[in-house]
Amino acid sequence: MLLSGGLDSATCLALARREGFECHALTFDYGQRHKSEIECAKRIAEQLTAASHAVYSLDVRPFAGSSLTTGDDVPKDNPRLGECEIPSTYVPARNLVFLSIATAFAETLDASDVFIGVNAVDYSGYPDCRPDFVEAFATAATLATRRGTQEASPLQVRTPLLRMSKAEIVRAGLDAGVDFAITTSCYDPRGGAACGHCDACILRRRGFEAAGVADPTRYA
């Protein structure tokens, strides 16, 4: 279970637990400026009773260039949000890298499934959140693993949030017992508070508004 500490991955974990999966959570420390998400992930894993939680340190400096991993300004109040323009917060091939490591982790555990909370409806335009990418990766994982080539049941890449709106994710998370107050989405938090203006904050706020649910986020 790829667990970032955000709204989507927390909901993904809650849905998997409700289905009866024993979930081993994996969080990446890749030098992101919003490191507070790692502490949130730890709290989420505990609250939603993950079987284990590992934080994996990953040096992305060789393929950096994202405003999430550099000193560059994070875009605020983006007027083109939702138009599938790839923003500067895109980390090159991040989900491809994360899923590859998660697949190796799953093989080590003899796990049958890898869960990731990607969403292709209300998102920031990242290419590695799209259905075509997920399907292609699942094919690659089948061809690259012992489970896929020698066993009857290849590894499943599960994306329960893929075609949900952010409002639907909020409702699903609440129904599955997620405490969204312990999650974080902000790309540029200050003093423990969300900025309220980055793409992630805007999408999160819109989701709560559309769901008709009070947003527990503390904004600066």
PASEBA-1860 file (N, C-alpha, C; in nm, 3 decimals):
! residues 220
1> MLLSGGLD> 0.085/-0.119/0.000/0.000/0.000/0.000/0.088/0.123/0.000 ~ 0.089/0.197/-0.112/0.165/0.321/-0.117/0.088/0.426/-0.037 ~ 0.153/0.479/0.067/0.086/0.568/0.161/0.164/0.698/0.172 ~ 0.107/0.806/0.118/0.178/0.934/0.118/0.149/1.019/0.240 ~ 0.038/0.995/0.306/-0.005/1.081/0.415/-0.116/1.176/0.375 ~ -0.158/1.167/0.248/-0.261/1.255/0.197/-0.400/1.194/0.202 ~ -0.494/1.272/0.155/-0.636/1.234/0.155/-0.660/1.108/0.073 ~ -0.603/1.104/-0.046/-0.630/0.992/-0.137/-0.572/0.861/-0.085
9> SATCLALA> -0.446/0.862/-0.045/-0.383/0.736/-0.002/-0.444/0.685/0.128 ~ -0.487/0.777/0.217/-0.553/0.735/0.340/-0.685/0.665/0.307 ~ -0.760/0.721/0.213/-0.886/0.658/0.172/-0.860/0.523/0.108 ~ -0.756/0.515/0.026/-0.721/0.389/-0.040/-0.691/0.282/0.065 ~ -0.614/0.317/0.168/-0.583/0.222/0.274/-0.709/0.179/0.348 ~ -0.795/0.274/0.379/-0.918/0.242/0.451/-1.008/0.147/0.371 ~ -1.016/0.170/0.241/-1.099/0.083/0.156/-1.040/-0.058/0.148 ~ -0.909/-0.067/0.138/-0.844/-0.198/0.132/-0.863/-0.274/0.264
17> RREGFECH> -0.850/-0.203/0.376/-0.871/-0.268/0.506/-1.015/-0.316/0.518 ~ -1.109/-0.236/0.470/-1.250/-0.275/0.480/-1.279/-0.399/0.396 ~ -1.203/-0.415/0.287/-1.218/-0.536/0.204/-1.154/-0.658/0.267 ~ -1.081/-0.637/0.377/-1.020/-0.750/0.447/-0.874/-0.773/0.416 ~ -0.810/-0.682/0.341/-0.669/-0.697/0.311/-0.583/-0.668/0.433 ~ -0.479/-0.747/0.451/-0.372/-0.714/0.545/-0.276/-0.623/0.468 ~ -0.260/-0.501/0.516/-0.189/-0.400/0.438/-0.054/-0.364/0.498 ~ 0.048/-0.372/0.417/0.182/-0.330/0.455/0.209/-0.198/0.384
25> ALTFDYGQ> 0.211/-0.090/0.462/0.221/0.044/0.405/0.366/0.081/0.375 ~ 0.383/0.154/0.266/0.516/0.197/0.221/0.510/0.345/0.189 ~ 0.592/0.424/0.260/0.599/0.569/0.241/0.738/0.606/0.195 ~ 0.747/0.702/0.104/0.877/0.743/0.051/0.920/0.879/0.106 ~ 1.044/0.882/0.153/1.109/1.008/0.189/1.205/1.038/0.074 ~ 1.162/1.130/-0.015/1.243/1.157/-0.134/1.290/1.302/-0.138 ~ 1.303/1.361/-0.018/1.350/1.498/-0.012/1.243/1.600/-0.042 ~ 1.116/1.560/-0.033/1.006/1.649/-0.062/1.000/1.762/0.040
33> RHKSEIEC> 0.964/1.880/-0.005/0.957/1.996/0.083/0.845/1.982/0.185 ~ 0.744/1.903/0.151/0.631/1.881/0.242/0.651/1.751/0.321 ~ 0.764/1.745/0.394/0.801/1.625/0.469/0.700/1.592/0.578 ~ 0.618/1.689/0.615/0.518/1.663/0.718/0.426/1.548/0.680 ~ 0.417/1.519/0.549/0.330/1.409/0.507/0.380/1.275/0.559 ~ 0.509/1.262/0.587/0.563/1.136/0.638/0.509/1.109/0.778 ~ 0.506/1.212/0.863/0.450/1.195/0.997/0.301/1.165/0.990 ~ 0.232/1.229/0.897/0.090/1.200/0.878/0.070/1.055/0.836
41> AKRIAEQL> 0.155/1.007/0.747/0.144/0.868/0.702/0.160/0.771/0.819 ~ 0.251/0.803/0.910/0.270/0.717/1.028/0.143/0.712/1.112 ~ 0.079/0.827/1.130/-0.044/0.831/1.210/-0.158/0.758/1.140 ~ -0.165/0.775/1.008/-0.271/0.708/0.931/-0.254/0.556/0.937 ~ -0.130/0.509/0.919/-0.104/0.364/0.923/-0.143/0.305/1.058 ~ -0.117/0.380/1.164/-0.153/0.332/1.298/-0.304/0.333/1.317 ~ -0.369/0.445/1.277/-0.513/0.457/1.299/-0.592/0.354/1.219 ~ -0.544/0.325/1.097/-0.615/0.231/1.010/-0.558/0.090/1.018
49> TAASHAVY> -0.481/0.065/1.119/-0.428/-0.068/1.155/-0.358/-0.139/1.039 ~ -0.263/-0.070/0.977/-0.179/-0.138/0.878/-0.096/-0.244/0.950 ~ -0.068/-0.353/0.882/0.010/-0.461/0.943/0.153/-0.418/0.970 ~ 0.204/-0.329/0.884/0.338/-0.274/0.904/0.346/-0.143/0.827 ~ 0.447/-0.064/0.859/0.467/0.062/0.788/0.616/0.088/0.776 ~ 0.665/0.097/0.653/0.806/0.124/0.627/0.819/0.260/0.559 ~ 0.922/0.336/0.600/0.955/0.461/0.532/1.084/0.438/0.455 ~ 1.076/0.453/0.325/1.187/0.421/0.235/1.252/0.551/0.189
57> SLDVRPFA> 1.381/0.566/0.217/1.454/0.686/0.174/1.502/0.669/0.031 ~ 1.474/0.769/-0.050/1.505/0.763/-0.192/1.570/0.893/-0.236 ~ 1.688/0.886/-0.291/1.759/1.004/-0.338/1.718/1.032/-0.482 ~ 1.637/1.137/-0.502/1.590/1.167/-0.637/1.672/1.278/-0.703 ~ 1.784/1.316/-0.640/1.863/1.425/-0.699/1.907/1.398/-0.843 ~ 1.940/1.272/-0.879/1.979/1.249/-1.018/1.869/1.279/-1.120 ~ 1.742/1.274/-1.077/1.634/1.305/-1.171/1.538/1.406/-1.109 ~ 1.596/1.506/-1.044/1.515/1.610/-0.980/1.462/1.705/-1.087
65> GSSLTTGD> 1.424/1.825/-1.046/1.368/1.920/-1.141/1.226/1.957/-1.108 ~ 1.175/1.904/-0.997/1.040/1.936/-0.954/1.046/2.043/-0.846 ~ 0.948/2.131/-0.843/0.944/2.231/-0.737/0.914/2.170/-0.601 ~ 0.879/2.040/-0.597/0.861/1.972/-0.469/0.994/1.931/-0.408 ~ 1.100/1.926/-0.490/1.229/1.880/-0.440/1.339/1.982/-0.457 ~ 1.305/2.103/-0.501/1.403/2.210/-0.517/1.356/2.333/-0.441 ~ 1.432/2.439/-0.449/1.392/2.563/-0.384/1.301/2.649/-0.470 ~ 1.261/2.599/-0.586/1.173/2.677/-0.675/1.036/2.697/-0.611
73> DVPKDNPR> 0.971/2.805/-0.647/0.838/2.834/-0.592/0.736/2.732/-0.640 ~ 0.650/2.690/-0.548/0.537/2.605/-0.584/0.428/2.694/-0.644 ~ 0.372/2.657/-0.760/0.268/2.740/-0.822/0.148/2.758/-0.729 ~ 0.095/2.879/-0.728/-0.021/2.909/-0.643/-0.134/2.966/-0.728 ~ -0.256/2.937/-0.686/-0.377/2.989/-0.751/-0.372/2.969/-0.903 ~ -0.341/2.847/-0.943/-0.324/2.811/-1.083/-0.456/2.828/-1.160 ~ -0.463/2.921/-1.256/-0.588/2.943/-1.328/-0.621/2.831/-1.427 ~ -0.522/2.745/-1.456/-0.544/2.638/-1.554/-0.553/2.501/-1.488
81> LGECEIPS> -0.574/2.498/-1.358/-0.586/2.372/-1.286/-0.700/2.289/-1.344 ~ -0.671/2.163/-1.372/-0.771/2.074/-1.429/-0.769/2.067/-1.579 ~ -0.677/2.143/-1.643/-0.668/2.141/-1.789/-0.561/2.045/-1.840 ~ -0.512/1.959/-1.752/-0.415/1.855/-1.785/-0.279/1.911/-1.826 ~ -0.253/2.035/-1.794/-0.119/2.089/-1.814/-0.031/2.036/-1.703 ~ 0.087/1.982/-1.736/0.173/1.922/-1.634/0.243/2.034/-1.557 ~ 0.219/2.046/-1.426/0.275/2.156/-1.347/0.418/2.129/-1.302 ~ 0.482/2.231/-1.246/0.620/2.217/-1.201/0.634/2.126/-1.081
89> TYVPARNL> 0.522/2.092/-1.015/0.528/2.000/-0.901/0.540/1.854/-0.944 ~ 0.533/1.829/-1.073/0.552/1.693/-1.124/0.695/1.647/-1.097 ~ 0.709/1.533/-1.028/0.839/1.471/-1.004/0.858/1.365/-1.112 ~ 0.965/1.374/-1.192/0.981/1.285/-1.307/0.958/1.138/-1.274 ~ 0.856/1.080/-1.337/0.825/0.937/-1.330/0.807/0.887/-1.187 ~ 0.761/0.973/-1.098/0.754/0.936/-0.956/0.675/0.808/-0.932 ~ 0.554/0.799/-0.986/0.474/0.679/-0.960/0.532/0.555/-1.026 ~ 0.601/0.573/-1.137/0.669/0.460/-1.200/0.777/0.406/-1.106
97> VFLSIATA> 0.855/0.497/-1.048/0.961/0.456/-0.954/0.900/0.395/-0.829 ~ 0.799/0.463/-0.773/0.738/0.415/-0.649/0.674/0.276/-0.669 ~ 0.602/0.259/-0.778/0.537/0.131/-0.803/0.638/0.020/-0.827 ~ 0.750/0.053/-0.891/0.854/-0.048/-0.914/0.910/-0.099/-0.781 ~ 0.938/-0.005/-0.691/0.989/-0.045/-0.559/0.881/-0.120/-0.481 ~ 0.757/-0.073/-0.489/0.648/-0.141/-0.420/0.628/-0.283/-0.472 ~ 0.649/-0.303/-0.602/0.636/-0.437/-0.660/0.744/-0.530/-0.605 ~ 0.866/-0.480/-0.594/0.973/-0.561/-0.534/0.943/-0.591/-0.388
105> FAETLDAS> 0.890/-0.492/-0.317/0.851/-0.508/-0.177/0.742/-0.615/-0.167 ~ 0.644/-0.610/-0.258/0.535/-0.707/-0.256/0.586/-0.849/-0.281 ~ 0.679/-0.865/-0.374/0.736/-0.998/-0.399/0.808/-1.051/-0.276 ~ 0.877/-0.963/-0.207/0.947/-1.004/-0.085/0.849/-1.056/0.019 ~ 0.732/-0.993/0.027/0.630/-1.033/0.124/0.539/-1.143/0.071 ~ 0.557/-1.182/-0.054/0.467/-1.274/-0.123/0.325/-1.218/-0.122 ~ 0.314/-1.087/-0.141/0.184/-1.020/-0.144/0.119/-1.037/-0.281 ~ -0.012/-1.037/-0.282/-0.086/-1.060/-0.406/-0.125/-0.932/-0.478
113> DVFIGVNA> -0.122/-0.819/-0.406/-0.175/-0.695/-0.461/-0.090/-0.575/-0.420 ~ -0.084/-0.476/-0.507/-0.024/-0.347/-0.475/-0.133/-0.241/-0.494 ~ -0.154/-0.160/-0.391/-0.255/-0.055/-0.397/-0.188/0.081/-0.410 ~ -0.245/0.166/-0.494/-0.198/0.304/-0.508/-0.321/0.393/-0.528 ~ -0.320/0.509/-0.460/-0.438/0.595/-0.461/-0.439/0.699/-0.571 ~ -0.394/0.662/-0.691/-0.396/0.758/-0.801/-0.539/0.789/-0.843 ~ -0.556/0.908/-0.898/-0.688/0.955/-0.936/-0.678/1.030/-1.068 ~ -0.760/0.995/-1.164/-0.751/1.054/-1.298/-0.865/1.150/-1.328
121> VDYSGYPD> -0.942/1.190/-1.226/-1.054/1.280/-1.248/-1.021/1.420/-1.196 ~ -1.011/1.434/-1.063/-0.974/1.562/-1.002/-0.828/1.555/-0.959 ~ -0.738/1.591/-1.048/-0.595/1.578/-1.019/-0.520/1.689/-1.090 ~ -0.387/1.693/-1.070/-0.307/1.806/-1.119/-0.248/1.787/-1.259 ~ -0.289/1.683/-1.330/-0.239/1.664/-1.466/-0.115/1.580/-1.477 ~ -0.079/1.508/-1.372/0.041/1.423/-1.378/0.018/1.304/-1.472 ~ 0.111/1.276/-1.563/0.089/1.166/-1.657/0.087/1.029/-1.591 ~ 0.153/1.016/-1.475/0.159/0.884/-1.410/0.044/0.862/-1.311
129> CRPDFVEA> -0.068/0.931/-1.335/-0.191/0.907/-1.259/-0.303/0.858/-1.351 ~ -0.270/0.829/-1.475/-0.371/0.799/-1.575/-0.392/0.649/-1.592 ~ -0.512/0.608/-1.633/-0.542/0.465/-1.650/-0.445/0.394/-1.743 ~ -0.407/0.458/-1.854/-0.316/0.393/-1.948/-0.183/0.357/-1.882 ~ -0.134/0.447/-1.797/-0.009/0.419/-1.727/-0.026/0.301/-1.633 ~ -0.133/0.300/-1.554/-0.155/0.192/-1.458/-0.164/0.057/-1.529 ~ -0.239/0.054/-1.639/-0.253/-0.071/-1.714/-0.120/-0.118/-1.770 ~ -0.041/-0.025/-1.822/0.090/-0.062/-1.878/0.183/-0.110/-1.769
137> FATAATLA> 0.179/-0.045/-1.652/0.266/-0.090/-1.544/0.226/-0.230/-1.496 ~ 0.097/-0.256/-1.485/0.051/-0.388/-1.441/0.102/-0.497/-1.536 ~ 0.102/-0.467/-1.666/0.156/-0.562/-1.764/0.305/-0.584/-1.742 ~ 0.378/-0.475/-1.721/0.522/-0.485/-1.697/0.551/-0.563/-1.570 ~ 0.472/-0.539/-1.464/0.492/-0.610/-1.338/0.470/-0.760/-1.354 ~ 0.374/-0.797/-1.437/0.349/-0.939/-1.463/0.469/-1.003/-1.533 ~ 0.525/-0.931/-1.630/0.638/-0.985/-1.707/0.769/-0.985/-1.628 ~ 0.777/-0.901/-1.525/0.905/-0.882/-1.456/0.919/-0.958/-1.325
145> TRRGTQEA> 0.814/-1.028/-1.282/0.816/-1.088/-1.149/0.799/-1.240/-1.152 ~ 0.844/-1.301/-1.044/0.827/-1.446/-1.029/0.679/-1.481/-1.023 ~ 0.603/-1.402/-0.946/0.460/-1.429/-0.935/0.393/-1.421/-1.071 ~ 0.434/-1.326/-1.153/0.370/-1.307/-1.282/0.407/-1.412/-1.384 ~ 0.529/-1.463/-1.376/0.577/-1.556/-1.480/0.569/-1.703/-1.441 ~ 0.563/-1.732/-1.310/0.568/-1.871/-1.267/0.448/-1.916/-1.184 ~ 0.363/-1.822/-1.146/0.249/-1.858/-1.061/0.119/-1.827/-1.132 ~ 0.012/-1.890/-1.085/-0.117/-1.878/-1.153/-0.182/-1.742/-1.132
153> SPLQVRTP> -0.146/-1.673/-1.025/-0.211/-1.545/-0.996/-0.108/-1.433/-0.996 ~ -0.096/-1.359/-1.107/0.000/-1.249/-1.112/-0.037/-1.137/-1.017 ~ 0.060/-1.056/-0.985/0.039/-0.942/-0.898/-0.066/-0.848/-0.956 ~ -0.160/-0.805/-0.872/-0.264/-0.712/-0.913/-0.228/-0.570/-0.870 ~ -0.237/-0.475/-0.960/-0.219/-0.334/-0.925/-0.359/-0.276/-0.910 ~ -0.393/-0.237/-0.789/-0.529/-0.193/-0.758/-0.534/-0.041/-0.739 ~ -0.631/0.020/-0.804/-0.647/0.166/-0.799/-0.794/0.199/-0.773 ~ -0.843/0.177/-0.652/-0.986/0.195/-0.625/-1.038/0.337/-0.643
161> LLRMSKAE> -0.947/0.437/-0.643/-0.991/0.576/-0.655/-0.978/0.631/-0.796 ~ -0.934/0.551/-0.888/-0.890/0.600/-1.019/-0.993/0.686/-1.089 ~ -1.118/0.647/-1.085/-1.222/0.719/-1.160/-1.320/0.793/-1.069 ~ -1.280/0.817/-0.946/-1.365/0.893/-0.853/-1.334/1.042/-0.861 ~ -1.434/1.124/-0.835/-1.409/1.267/-0.815/-1.355/1.285/-0.674 ~ -1.298/1.403/-0.647/-1.246/1.427/-0.513/-1.358/1.423/-0.409 ~ -1.474/1.471/-0.446/-1.588/1.465/-0.353/-1.625/1.320/-0.322 ~ -1.624/1.235/-0.422/-1.655/1.093/-0.400/-1.549/1.028/-0.312
169> IVRAGLDA> -1.424/1.070/-0.327/-1.317/1.016/-0.242/-1.337/1.057/-0.098 ~ -1.374/1.184/-0.077/-1.401/1.233/0.059/-1.513/1.151/0.122 ~ -1.622/1.132/0.050/-1.735/1.056/0.106/-1.695/0.911/0.134 ~ -1.621/0.850/0.042/-1.580/0.711/0.060/-1.487/0.698/0.180 ~ -1.396/0.794/0.196/-1.304/0.790/0.309/-1.376/0.803/0.441 ~ -1.470/0.896/0.450/-1.545/0.913/0.574/-1.626/0.787/0.605 ~ -1.686/0.728/0.503/-1.765/0.606/0.522/-1.677/0.490/0.569 ~ -1.549/0.492/0.529/-1.457/0.384/0.567/-1.380/0.415/0.695
177> GVDFAITT> -1.409/0.529/0.757/-1.350/0.558/0.887/-1.223/0.641/0.886 ~ -1.196/0.715/0.778/-1.075/0.798/0.773/-1.096/0.926/0.854 ~ -0.999/0.959/0.937/-0.997/1.087/1.006/-0.913/1.182/0.921 ~ -0.977/1.263/0.839/-0.904/1.348/0.746/-0.825/1.459/0.817 ~ -0.853/1.481/0.944/-0.778/1.582/1.019/-0.631/1.541/1.036 ~ -0.600/1.412/1.024/-0.461/1.368/1.039/-0.393/1.348/0.903 ~ -0.459/1.390/0.796/-0.398/1.382/0.663/-0.349/1.521/0.621 ~ -0.260/1.523/0.524/-0.213/1.650/0.469/-0.204/1.639/0.318
185> SCYDPRGG> -0.232/1.748/0.249/-0.225/1.749/0.103/-0.135/1.860/0.050 ~ -0.106/1.959/0.133/-0.038/2.080/0.088/0.104/2.055/0.039 ~ 0.139/2.117/-0.074/0.274/2.107/-0.129/0.371/2.206/-0.063 ~ 0.317/2.307/0.004/0.403/2.413/0.057/0.355/2.458/0.195 ~ 0.352/2.365/0.293/0.301/2.400/0.426/0.395/2.495/0.500 ~ 0.336/2.576/0.584/0.412/2.671/0.665/0.369/2.662/0.810 ~ 0.463/2.631/0.897/0.432/2.627/1.040/0.323/2.529/1.076 ~ 0.315/2.418/1.004/0.214/2.318/1.032/0.079/2.345/0.969
193> AACGHCDA> 0.067/2.457/0.898/-0.061/2.490/0.833/-0.048/2.479/0.681 ~ -0.157/2.441/0.616/-0.158/2.431/0.470/-0.165/2.570/0.409 ~ -0.101/2.587/0.292/-0.095/2.721/0.231/-0.231/2.766/0.178 ~ -0.314/2.671/0.134/-0.446/2.704/0.083/-0.450/2.747/-0.062 ~ -0.333/2.757/-0.127/-0.329/2.813/-0.263/-0.260/2.723/-0.366 ~ -0.189/2.618/-0.323/-0.126/2.528/-0.421/-0.234/2.439/-0.483 ~ -0.197/2.369/-0.590/-0.295/2.284/-0.659/-0.359/2.182/-0.564 ~ -0.274/2.121/-0.479/-0.325/2.016/-0.390/-0.425/2.072/-0.290
201> CILRRRGF> -0.397/2.191/-0.236/-0.490/2.254/-0.141/-0.622/2.288/-0.209 ~ -0.614/2.342/-0.330/-0.735/2.381/-0.401/-0.822/2.259/-0.431 ~ -0.761/2.152/-0.480/-0.836/2.031/-0.511/-0.898/1.970/-0.385 ~ -0.821/1.973/-0.276/-0.871/1.919/-0.150/-0.992/2.000/-0.102 ~ -0.979/2.133/-0.102/-1.088/2.218/-0.053/-1.212/2.202/-0.139 ~ -1.192/2.196/-0.272/-1.306/2.176/-0.361/-1.376/2.043/-0.332 ~ -1.297/1.941/-0.300/-1.355/1.810/-0.273/-1.446/1.811/-0.152 ~ -1.400/1.874/-0.044/-1.485/1.883/0.075/-1.610/1.967/0.048
209> EAAGVADP> -1.592/2.077/-0.024/-1.707/2.163/-0.055/-1.810/2.088/-0.138 ~ -1.763/2.016/-0.242/-1.857/1.943/-0.328/-1.924/1.827/-0.255 ~ -1.855/1.772/-0.155/-1.911/1.661/-0.077/-2.006/1.712/0.031 ~ -2.006/1.845/0.053/-2.091/1.902/0.157/-2.043/1.866/0.295 ~ -1.911/1.854/0.310/-1.851/1.811/0.437/-1.754/1.919/0.484 ~ -1.751/1.944/0.615/-1.660/2.042/0.671/-1.515/1.998/0.649 ~ -1.432/2.090/0.603/-1.292/2.063/0.576/-1.214/2.082/0.707 ~ -1.151/1.974/0.760/-1.079/1.987/0.888/-0.938/2.045/0.875
217> TRYA> -0.898/2.081/0.752/-0.764/2.130/0.728/-0.741/2.266/0.795 ~ -0.623/2.283/0.856/-0.585/2.413/0.911/-0.505/2.488/0.806 ~ -0.563/2.595/0.754/-0.497/2.674/0.650/-0.429/2.796/0.712 ~ -0.319/2.835/0.649/-0.246/2.953/0.696/-0.330/3.078/0.669
END
